[in-house]
Amino acid sequence: MKTIIKSIYDNYRNFTGAGKVADYIAPLANVSADKYAISVCTIEGEKYNIGDYKEKFSIQSISKVLTLAMLAPLTGEELWECVGKEPSGSPFNSLVQLEYEKGIPRNPFINAGALVITDKLLQKVPDLNNRLLEFARSLAGSNDIDFNKEIADNEYRTGERNKALAHLMKSFGNFNGKVSHVFRTYCNHCSMEMNTEQLAQAFLFLANKGINPLNGEQIVGYRDSKRINALMLTCGLYDESGDFAYRVGMPGKSGVGGGIVAVIPGKLSIAVWSPELNKYGNSCRGIATLADFTTELGISIF
Ligand code: GLU
């Protein structure tokens, strides 16, 4: 495993220029395009890290999996009346589909769906910001995880499209809280900073039937772990989820900070960071790395 990861890393070390670093949230544009890190954690406790794996970056939409995992044990099937489980076939921040589907987002990982999850969580967990940080820290086995206030403030000020999504859902009766409060909380969550080592560790519970291997804590039941993995496989890379399943063969989740985390149930989790994004908002080098990882190791969910 170590040799294969090193050879993939060396192969893509100079692979830049294929995409564009996100700039619609201004501070994200300051991140250097050549940052590159890979971290793997196995459920047996082995770890492999290479590149800029100690450097933290904004996990952005990867946080949507953490909020869904927090909400899953606190809710029942009624959640799925407010948000769907199907790929959207649309960009992550699209308003069009939401209008003709009467304010019910296609899935929890597009922005509208994640806003519904945050709205629902806030009703059950009023101190959500602190609780989410505690949740991420305990999963990652590291206290060095925080929100980035500058990034959260910037998204909160400029995120008109996300506010529009929330208002549109509210007009259909599918949003309970105050849009400003829910959106501010969502921005905090997206601004969370982690490095690939922390991220791979934090997602290992999804490779381990919902149990945090660090302390044996059941984070979500097996049923929810299976369901979250299924949603990541079908919806985790937005309108590129089909291609990701085809090329990589792992449930995964991307963020516009350039991170992608993916798991093979029963085996391992892997996090890759490389900030240049393709037109779907997913890391170009991250996808290439993961595709080679599963092919060269001969392991995927297929
Ligand atoms: N905070 C970002 C947004 O709402 C997350 C998008 C992403 O990472 O894909 O636009």
Residues whose N, C-alpha, C, O or C-beta is under 5 A from the ligand:
A	BS01	LIG	Q60 S61 N111 C190 S254 G255 V256 G257
